[in-house]
Amino acid sequence: VKGLKGGHSGCDIHLGRGNANKILNRFLTQTAATHDLYLCEINGGNMHNAIPREAYAVFAIPEDAKHAVRTALNVFTTDIKNEYSTVDPDLELILESETLRASAIDKDTATRLLKTIYALPHGVYAMSQEIPGLVETSTNLASIKQLEGNTIRIGTSQRSSILSACGNIVTTVRSIFELGEAEVQNNEGYPGWKPNPKS
């Protein structure tokens, strides 16, 4: 997945731009539901405070499924480009042949991974009730990194001008990871600033 505008997870989250990680995972989930897919590698995004513009995956499927998967990608691409035609007109999805990998992520882990990423929220979670057009709470699915030692690290960031609301969205995200049997770590973060509409 490439060609997305991305942007800052605080300043641009309200624009509704595509998230490369979410789009890639959507296609992988769709493909895994209809074909015997083995996920070998997945990576996307770089910065915790940036909406990811690019993501890629390496997967294996039976030889006789290649044509069907390419056809499915063409349909999927048409749908996604239609969904993001205004905010991300340069979106591209590319499928290329790859040399056979020696190993793949085990099926159970891959299934839990794809379902977890699918369930993770991204974007505006709540708008300010006091100031029209102001984002109050948001979350960004920032990065997916496959590391050595069969570890996949997913980075997300949550923002809110209200401390309790931030805690709520953090717990929501954490709960999704825990349902997927992932190990979760939180950093200390930094406090938000609630604007005073009467000032």
VOBA-1610 file (N, C-alpha, C; in pm, whole numbers, padded with zeros to 5 digits, always signed):
BEGIN
Val+00086-00118+00000Val+00000+00000+00000Val+00090+00122+00000Lys+00066+00215-00092Lys+00147+00336-00099Lys+00065+00450-00158Gly+00124+00569-00156Gly+00060+00684-00218Gly-00034+00762-00130Leu-00046+00723-00003Leu-00133+00797+00089Leu-00064+00924+00137Lys-00143+01022+00177Lys-00088+01149+00224Lys-00035+01139+00367Gly-00093+01052+00447Gly-00050+01043+00587Gly-00082+01171+00661Gly+00016+01217+00739Gly-00003+01341+00814Gly+00023+01321+00961His+00007+01428+01037His+00031+01425+01182His-00092+01369+01252Ser-00068+01282+01349Ser-00181+01216+01417Ser-00262+01311+01504Gly-00208+01429+01530Gly-00284+01528+01605Gly-00349+01631+01515Cys-00269+01687+01424Cys-00318+01798+01339Cys-00407+01752+01224Asp-00386+01628+01175Asp-00454+01585+01052Asp-00551+01470+01071Ile-00568+01422+01192Ile-00650+01303+01215Ile-00796+01325+01174His-00842+01449+01179His-00983+01479+01147His-01011+01479+00997Leu-00907+01470+00914Leu-00925+01478+00770Leu-00971+01346+00708Gly-00968+01240+00785Gly-01018+01112+00736Gly-00931+01044+00633Arg-00802+01075+00633Arg-00712+01013+00536Arg-00692+00864+00566Gly-00654+00791+00462Gly-00635+00648+00476Gly-00517+00613+00565Asn-00529+00501+00634Asn-00422+00446+00716Asn-00372+00321+00644Ala-00246+00323+00600Ala-00192+00212+00521Ala-00199+00079+00595Asn-00177+00082+00726Asn-00183-00041+00805Asn-00323-00102+00802Lys-00424-00017+00818Lys-00562-00065+00819Lys-00604-00118+00682Ile-00563-00048+00577Ile-00600-00089+00441Ile-00534-00222+00406Leu-00404-00235+00435Leu-00334-00360+00408Leu-00397-00475+00485Asn-00423-00454+00611Asn-00480-00560+00694Asn-00619-00601+00645Arg-00692-00504+00595Arg-00826-00533+00542Arg-00818-00630+00424Phe-00722-00607+00335Phe-00706-00698+00221Phe-00656-00835+00265Leu-00561-00837+00359Leu-00510-00965+00408Leu-00621-01046+00475Thr-00704-00980+00554Thr-00814-01047+00621Thr-00913-01104+00520Gln-00944-01024+00419Gln-01035-01069+00314Gln-00978-01190+00240Thr-00849-01185+00209Thr-00785-01294+00136Thr-00777-01420+00221Ala-00745-01404+00349Ala-00734-01519+00439Ala-00869-01588+00460Ala-00977-01514+00441Ala-01110-01572+00459Ala-01151-01661+00343Thr-01086-01644+00228Thr-01126-01718+00109Thr-01016-01808+00052His-00893-01793+00102His-00781-01872+00050His-00691-01918+00165Asp-00612-02020+00137Asp-00519-02073+00237Asp-00395-01984+00243Leu-00405-01875+00317Leu-00300-01773+00322Leu-00204-01799+00438Tyr-00075-01790+00408Tyr+00028-01795+00511Tyr+00100-01660+00515Leu+00089-01592+00626Leu+00151-01460+00641Leu+00298-01478+00681Cys+00388-01423+00601Cys+00532-01436+00626Cys+00591-01310+00688Glu+00541-01195+00649Glu+00598-01069+00698Glu+00495-00959+00685Ile+00498-00865+00780Ile+00409-00748+00773Ile+00478-00630+00839Asn+00478-00517+00772Asn+00540-00395+00824Asn+00466-00274+00770Gly+00457-00169+00850Gly+00394-00046+00804Gly+00410+00067+00904Gly+00427+00187+00852Gly+00440+00304+00939Gly+00575+00312+01008Asn+00612+00433+01051Asn+00741+00454+01115Asn+00734+00534+01244Met+00653+00639+01247Met+00652+00732+01359Met+00524+00717+01442His+00538+00728+01573His+00423+00711+01662His+00320+00823+01645Asn+00365+00939+01596Asn+00273+01052+01583Asn+00238+01082+01437Ala+00256+00984+01349Ala+00225+01003+01208Ala+00124+00899+01161Ile+00031+00941+01076Ile-00062+00849+01013Ile+00016+00775+00904Pro+00023+00642+00908Pro+00110+00568+00815Pro+00067+00581+00670Arg+00166+00612+00586Arg+00141+00630+00443Arg+00166+00504+00362Glu+00252+00416+00411Glu+00289+00296+00336Glu+00291+00174+00429Ala+00260+00060+00373Ala+00267-00067+00446Ala+00282-00179+00344Tyr+00344-00288+00387Tyr+00358-00402+00296Tyr+00353-00533+00374Ala+00321-00638+00303Ala+00320-00771+00362Ala+00371-00870+00259Val+00427-00979+00309Val+00465-01093+00226Val+00380-01210+00272Phe+00311-01273+00178Phe+00229-01388+00215Phe+00238-01494+00106Ala+00206-01616+00145Ala+00208-01729+00052Ala+00067-01784+00036Ile+00034-01821-00088Ile-00094-01883-00119Ile-00068-01997-00217Pro-00161-02090-00230Pro-00143-02197-00329Pro-00128-02141-00470Glu-00050-02209-00552Glu-00024-02163-00688Glu-00153-02142-00766Asp-00249-02230-00746Asp-00372-02220-00825Asp-00466-02109-00777Ala-00427-02037-00671Ala-00509-01927-00621Ala-00459-01790-00666Lys-00345-01787-00733Lys-00282-01659-00768Lys-00374-01572-00853His-00435-01630-00953His-00521-01549-01041His-00640-01493-00965Ala-00700-01575-00881Ala-00816-01530-00804Ala-00779-01418-00709Val-00661-01427-00647Val-00618-01323-00553Val-00589-01193-00628Arg-00528-01202-00745Arg-00503-01081-00824Arg-00635-01015-00866Thr-00729-01097-00905Thr-00861-01044-00942Thr-00927-00978-00821Ala-00916-01043-00706Ala-00974-00986-00584Ala-00908-00855-00547Leu-00776-00845-00569Leu-00707-00720-00539Leu-00757-00607-00629Asn-00781-00638-00756Asn-00831-00535-00848Asn-00967-00482-00801Val-01053-00571-00757Val-01184-00530-00706Val-01168-00449-00578Phe-01082-00500-00489Phe-01057-00432-00361Phe-01000-00293-00385Thr-00906-00281-00479Thr-00845-00152-00510Thr-00949-00052-00558Thr-01038-00098-00644Thr-01145-00011-00694Thr-01231+00039-00578Asp-01265-00050-00487Asp-01348-00013-00373Asp-01276+00088-00282Ile-01149+00059-00250Ile-01074+00145-00159Ile-01049+00282-00221Lys-01014+00284-00349Lys-00991+00413-00415Lys-01119+00494-00419Asn-01232+00428-00431Asn-01361+00497-00428Asn-01387+00555-00289Glu-01352+00480-00185Glu-01373+00526-00047Glu-01287+00648-00014Tyr-01166+00652-00070Tyr-01072+00759-00037Tyr-01043+00851-00156Ser-01133+00857-00251Ser-01108+00931-00375Ser-01082+01079-00353Thr-01142+01136-00251Thr-01126+01280-00227Thr-01002+01310-00144Val-00982+01234-00037Val-00873+01266+00057Val-00741+01201+00020Asp-00744+01089-00055Asp-00621+01018-00092Asp-00631+00968-00236Pro-00633+01060-00333Pro-00651+01020-00473Pro-00535+00942-00532Asp-00416+00946-00469Asp-00298+00878-00524Asp-00273+00742-00462Leu-00370+00691-00388Leu-00358+00560-00324Leu-00330+00451-00427Glu-00233+00364-00395Glu-00199+00250-00480Glu-00191+00123-00397Leu-00235+00013-00455Leu-00215-00119-00397Leu-00145-00204-00502Ile-00029-00258-00467Ile+00054-00330-00562Ile+00074-00474-00514Leu+00058-00570-00605Leu+00080-00711-00574Leu+00187-00765-00667Glu+00295-00818-00610Glu+00408-00868-00688Glu+00445-01009-00642Ser+00501-01087-00734Ser+00549-01219-00698Ser+00677-01206-00616Glu+00697-01300-00526Glu+00810-01296-00433Glu+00871-01436-00426Thr+01002-01442-00400Thr+01065-01572-00382Thr+01007-01640-00258Leu+00999-01771-00264Leu+00937-01847-00156Leu+01016-01830-00026Arg+00947-01795+00080Arg+01010-01779+00211Arg+01024-01915+00280Ala+01126-01924+00365Ala+01152-02050+00435Ala+01053-02076+00548Ser+00991-01970+00597Ser+00900-01987+00710Ser+00789-01884+00704Ala+00685-01909+00782Ala+00571-01817+00791Ala+00525-01812+00936Ile+00450-01707+00968Ile+00389-01697+01100Ile+00286-01809+01115Asp+00285-01876+01230Asp+00190-01986+01245Asp+00047-01934+01232Lys-00039-02023+01184Lys-00175-01984+01146Lys-00252-01919+01261Asp-00246-01977+01379Asp-00323-01922+01491Asp-00277-01781+01526Thr-00146-01761+01529Thr-00092-01628+01560Thr-00131-01528+01452Ala-00120-01569+01326Ala-00154-01479+01216Ala-00302-01441+01220Thr-00387-01536+01252Thr-00530-01507+01261Thr-00559-01407+01372Arg-00498-01428+01489Arg-00518-01335+01600Arg-00461-01198+01567Leu-00348-01195+01498Leu-00287-01068+01459Leu-00378-00989+01366Leu-00426-01053+01261Leu-00511-00984+01164Leu-00641-00937+01227Lys-00700-01020+01311Lys-00825-00980+01377Lys-00803-00865+01475Thr-00690-00868+01544Thr-00659-00759+01638Thr-00641-00627+01564Ile-00563-00629+01457Ile-00542-00507+01379Ile-00675-00457+01321Tyr-00758-00551+01275Tyr-00887-00512+01218Tyr-00974-00442+01323Ala-00969-00493+01446Ala-01054-00439+01553Ala-01003-00308+01610Leu-00874-00281+01597Leu-00818-00158+01655Leu-00880-00035+01591Pro-00927+00059+01670Pro-00982+00182+01613Pro-00872+00273+01561His-00908+00355+01465His-00816+00457+01415His-00897+00579+01374Gly-00850+00696+01413Gly-00916+00819+01372Gly-00981+00891+01488Val-01075+00976+01455Val-01145+01056+01556Val-01237+00966+01638Tyr-01226+00974+01768Tyr-01309+00895+01859Tyr-01423+00981+01916Ala-01394+01110+01940Ala-01497+01201+01991Ala-01460+01344+01954Met-01563+01424+01923Met-01544+01566+01895Met-01581+01646+02019Ser-01525+01765+02029Ser-01554+01853+02142Ser-01702+01891+02142Gln-01763+01887+02259Gln-01902+01928+02273Gln-01914+02079+02294Glu-01801+02143+02314Glu-01802+02287+02343Glu-01755+02372+02226Ile-01661+02319+02148Ile-01606+02396+02037Ile-01631+02320+01907Pro-01717+02370+01819Pro-01748+02301+01694Pro-01622+02278+01610Gly-01611+02157+01556Gly-01500+02125+01466Gly-01371+02086+01535Leu-01367+02087+01667Leu-01244+02054+01740Leu-01246+01908+01783Val-01139+01836+01747Val-01127+01696+01789Val-01096+01693+01939Glu-01172+01614+02012Glu-01146+01598+02155Glu-01058+01475+02181Thr-01096+01362+02122Thr-01026+01237+02148Thr-01002+01163+02017Ser-00882+01108+02000Ser-00850+01034+01878Ser-00747+00926+01907Thr-00734+00834+01813Thr-00634+00728+01825Thr-00573+00700+01689Asn-00446+00665+01688Asn-00371+00644+01564Asn-00304+00507+01567Leu-00337+00422+01470Leu-00266+00295+01453Leu-00140+00325+01373Ala-00033+00355+01443Ala+00084+00420+01383Ala+00178+00325+01311Ser+00208+00210+01370Ser+00312+00126+01311Ser+00292-00021+01342Ile+00338-00102+01248Ile+00346-00247+01265Ile+00487-00286+01224Lys+00564-00342+01314Lys+00703-00376+01287Lys+00729-00522+01320Gln+00779-00596+01221Gln+00818-00734+01246Gln+00966-00735+01285Leu+00994-00781+01405Leu+01129-00778+01461Leu+01189-00918+01460Glu+01317-00925+01492Glu+01382-01055+01504Glu+01324-01130+01624Gly+01334-01260+01619Gly+01282-01339+01730Gly+01133-01361+01724Asn+01077-01356+01602Asn+00933-01382+01584Asn+00845-01289+01666Thr+00885-01163+01673Thr+00808-01063+01747Thr+00751-00959+01651Ile+00626-00925+01670Ile+00563-00818+01594Ile+00520-00711+01692Arg+00568-00590+01670Arg+00538-00478+01759Arg+00442-00382+01690Ile+00330-00357+01752Ile+00230-00264+01698Ile+00229-00140+01786Gly+00246-00024+01724Gly+00247+00102+01798Gly+00121+00182+01771Thr+00056+00227+01877Thr-00060+00314+01864Thr-00042+00435+01956Ser-00110+00542+01926Ser-00106+00659+02014Ser-00246+00716+02029Gln-00278+00759+02150Gln-00409+00815+02180Gln-00392+00958+02230Arg-00486+01043+02192Arg-00483+01184+02232Arg-00621+01225+02282Ser-00624+01314+02380Ser-00750+01373+02422Ser-00722+01498+02503Ser-00810+01595+02491Ser-00800+01716+02572Ser-00858+01694+02712Ile-00920+01578+02733Ile-00978+01543+02864Ile-00909+01417+02914Leu-00848+01425+03030Leu-00767+01316+03083Leu-00846+01186+03096Ser-00967+01194+03149Ser-01046+01072+03168Ser-01084+01009+03035Ala-01111+01092+02935Ala-01145+01041+02802Ala-01026+00973+02738Cys-00907+01027+02763Cys-00785+00964+02712Cys-00767+00827+02777Gly-00789+00821+02907Gly-00780+00694+02977Gly-00876+00591+02923Asn-00994+00637+02883Asn-01095+00547+02829Asn-01052+00488+02695Ile-01002+00571+02604Ile-00961+00519+02473Ile-00836+00433+02485Val-00748+00467+02579Val-00630+00382+02604Val-00675+00243+02651Thr-00772+00238+02740Thr-00822+00110+02790Thr-00892+00032+02680Thr-00963+00102+02593Thr-01027+00037+02479Thr-00924-00033+02392Val-00819+00040+02356Val-00713-00017+02272Val-00642-00131+02344Arg-00612-00110+02471Arg-00545-00215+02549Arg-00630-00342+02555Ser-00759-00326+02572Ser-00849-00442+02580Ser-00849-00523+02451Ile-00845-00455+02338Ile-00841-00524+02209Ile-00713-00605+02196Phe-00601-00545+02234Phe-00474-00618+02231Phe-00480-00741+02322Glu-00534-00723+02442Glu-00538-00834+02537Glu-00631-00945+02490Leu-00741-00910+02425Leu-00828-01011+02366Leu-00755-01091+02259Gly-00661-01025+02190Gly-00579-01092+02090Gly-00458-01162+02149Glu-00451-01166+02282Glu-00344-01234+02356Glu-00208-01171+02332Ala-00205-01040+02315Ala-00079-00968+02297Ala-00028-00917+02431Glu+00102-00900+02440Glu+00162-00835+02556Glu+00154-00684+02535Val+00104-00611+02633Val+00078-00468+02616Val+00166-00386+02709Gln+00225-00280+02654Gln+00303-00186+02733Gln+00252-00045+02705Asn+00237+00035+02810Asn+00196+00175+02797Asn+00310+00265+02841Asn+00332+00374+02765Asn+00425+00474+02816Asn+00347+00575+02901Glu+00417+00664+02964Glu+00351+00757+03056Glu+00274+00866+02984Gly+00312+00896+02860Gly+00241+00997+02784Gly+00258+01136+02841Tyr+00169+01225+02801Tyr+00172+01362+02850Tyr+00030+01415+02853Pro+00000+01506+02944Pro-00138+01551+02962Pro-00188+01635+02845Gly-00317+01623+02819Gly-00380+01707+02718Gly-00417+01842+02777Trp-00464+01930+02692Trp-00503+02064+02736Trp-00646+02088+02692Lys-00735+02105+02789Lys-00875+02130+02758Lys-00896+02279+02737Pro-00940+02318+02617Pro-00961+02461+02591Pro-01077+02517+02672Asn-01067+02644+02701Asn-01173+02714+02773Asn-01251+02802+02675Pro-01372+02760+02636Pro-01447+02836+02536Pro-01490+02974+02585Lys-01481+02999+02715Lys-01523+03128+02770Lys-01406+03226+02782Ser-01286+03180+02745Ser-01170+03268+02760Ser-01157+03363+02642
//
